[in-house]
Amino acid sequence: MNIGIVGLGLMGGSLALSLQKLPFVTSVVGSDHNLEHQTIALERGLVHAIVPFETLKKRCDVIFFAVPVDGVIRLLHECVDLAGSDTTLIDLGSTKALIVQAVPEILRKNFVAAHPMTGTEQFGPNAAIEGLYTDKVLVMCDLEHSGEIQRATALKLFRAINMQVHTMGADQHDRHAAFISHMPHIISYALANTVLAQEEKENILTLAAGGFRSMSRLAQSSPNMWEDIFRQNRQNVLEAIELFERELATIKEALLAKDYASLHNEMKNANKLQEIFS
């Protein structure tokens, strides 16, 4: 099996490292518009070769799109010549509904919508690490609209790199992702900006402990990538923010009223989240 990966940053580069180890994968080639990324990817051995996208399309049995979600839509429209073939096209975008809606109908059976629930705040090919996908959750959306060969191929690859596969509708995924993934990034950006507006750099470095570092870590994430995600999933993210604001207002009102019993109950209720994870 010959694999092509478009976008050689954290997600694409890490995936390439995992796929190269599979015995049934013959080659992993990459394509990236950033010349520096191309050089680093080759130096680090993330892919066997860098080729133009048109060459990659002709050479590969499976093509992964590890680029910002707007880029996925553009590239899918450049793949209409693959319609009717057995080629499997898999996107790794953090939003799914608009991507699924944008797939050219003639190409729909070739396409598999997937979201690996993994990553770090780092980005670019230097951020690629082995094992990023191991034991992580993978959501595959609207799988019934993908071709039989494409479904089987995608499942074989993701299971071979030890991902935990779940399926759901694209709209359902996007709403869940707004609460679990997208809103935490919004909060982290807001927290970082709040502190930057109030504190001297020296104070931040001196006083910032584990809690602040943990909550602000996501604020290091790529603004280019996350602007795309927030735009694609705008309505769901707005709903998540509004519901979070209600919870924040409840805590603020308890503090204003010196109602520490209510504050305690709010925190105790929040503790229940850990029971789900344990």
Secondary structure, 3 states (H helix, E strand, C coil): CEEEEECCCHHHHHHHHHHCCCCCCCEEEEECCCHHHHHHHHHCCCCCEECCHHHHHHHCCEEEECCCHHHHHHHHHCCHHHCCCCCEEEECCCCCHHHHHHCCHHHHHHEEEEEECCCCCCCCHHHCCCCCCCCCEEEEECHHHCCHHHHHHHHHHHHHCCCEEEEECHHHHHHHHHHHHHHHHHHHHHHHHHHHHHCCHHHHHHHCCHHHHHHHHHHHCCHHHHHHHHHHCHHHHHHHHHHHHHHHHHHHHHHHCCCHHHHHHHHHHHCHHHHHHC
